[in-house]
Amino acid sequence: MAKSPKKFDGAPMIIAMKGHPGSGKSTLAHSIASSLRLPLIDKDDVRDSTVPLQHLPTPTSPSLLNDLSYHAIWQITSTQLRLGLSVVVDSPLSRRAHLDSLIRVADSAGGAQLVVVECKPSDEAEWRRRLERRSGSSHKPATWRDLEKLLEGYGGCTEYDLGDVPKMVVDTTAPVGCEEICSGVLEFIAFHGGPSMDYRQSSNEIWPRVRDP
């Protein structure tokens, strides 16, 4: 039997993005946040600000800075939830431990809701094109081979069971309009009791400003 949609009761929600670099998750995250007028918490914003620490006379290891960036966005997310605000959290969410951290953040905020939107491009050629043409940071893969090395290092740990956390998988290279992808995600969020709006109108207004050139 199909589940009935949950009515939005005002409880804040974490809308957590998941996906590999270049998969389109940040573009989609921006559209979701803009459409629903929610704070967007981007791990890359924090990680980018730590890059100078890698170039000190005694540099800080990239892995430690990566962990620090995750801890920072969890703390910022917690603060927003305590204010009663739903948030969009943009990170790879590449390990089950990252999801467990978000579950704890949601629970500590009095039982905030949590959903995951995973970006999985099926068209590898288009995914590669997007990855290699974007402006990169020193901590991001700049070439397809860089991405392959990153995924090899994960050793399959990115494919984990989310348990009871609702998840929507999005093919960001599907032959449909960007507005349709965003609208489908907003329907998913509303179905699970998150904030909603006249998403068709808003996504048409917002998406052209955030889509890839």
Rosetta blueprint (number, residue, H / E / L):
1 M L
2 A L
3 K L
4 S L
5 P L
6 K E
7 K L
8 F L
9 D L
10 G L
11 A L
12 P L
13 M E
14 I E
15 I E
16 A E
17 M E
18 K E
19 G L
20 H L
21 P L
22 G L
23 S L
24 G L
25 K H
26 S H
27 T H
28 L H
29 A H
30 H H
31 S H
32 I H
33 A H
34 S H
35 S H
36 L H
37 R L
38 L L
39 P L
40 L E
41 I E
42 D E
43 K H
44 D H
45 D H
46 V H
47 R H
48 D H
49 S H
50 T H
51 V H
52 P H
53 L H
54 Q H
55 H H
56 L L
57 P L
58 T L
59 P L
60 T L
61 S L
62 P H
63 S H
64 L H
65 L H
66 N H
67 D H
68 L H
69 S H
70 Y H
71 H H
72 A H
73 I H
74 W H
75 Q H
76 I H
77 T H
78 S H
79 T H
80 Q H
81 L H
82 R H
83 L L
84 G L
85 L L
86 S L
87 V E
88 V E
89 V E
90 D E
91 S L
92 P L
93 L L
94 S L
95 R L
96 R H
97 A H
98 H H
99 L H
100 D H
101 S H
102 L H
103 I H
104 R H
105 V H
106 A H
107 D H
108 S H
109 A L
110 G L
111 G L
112 A L
113 Q E
114 L E
115 V E
116 V E
117 V E
118 E E
119 C E
120 K L
121 P L
122 S L
123 D L
124 E H
125 A H
126 E H
127 W H
128 R H
129 R H
130 R H
131 L H
132 E H
133 R H
134 R L
135 S L
136 G L
137 S L
138 S L
139 H L
140 K L
141 P L
142 A L
143 T L
144 W H
145 R H
146 D H
147 L H
148 E H
149 K H
150 L H
151 L H
152 E H
153 G H
154 Y H
155 G L
156 G L
157 C L
158 T L
159 E L
160 Y L
161 D L
162 L L
163 G L
164 D L
165 V L
166 P L
167 K E
168 M E
169 V E
170 V E
171 D L
172 T L
173 T L
174 A L
175 P L
176 V L
177 G L
178 C H
179 E H
180 E H
181 I H
182 C H
183 S H
184 G H
185 V H
186 L H
187 E H
188 F H
189 I H
190 A H
191 F H
192 H E
193 G L
194 G L
195 P L
196 S L
197 M L
198 D L
199 Y H
200 R H
201 Q H
202 S H
203 S H
204 N H
205 E H
206 I H
207 W H
208 P H
209 R H
210 V H
211 R L
212 D L
213 P L
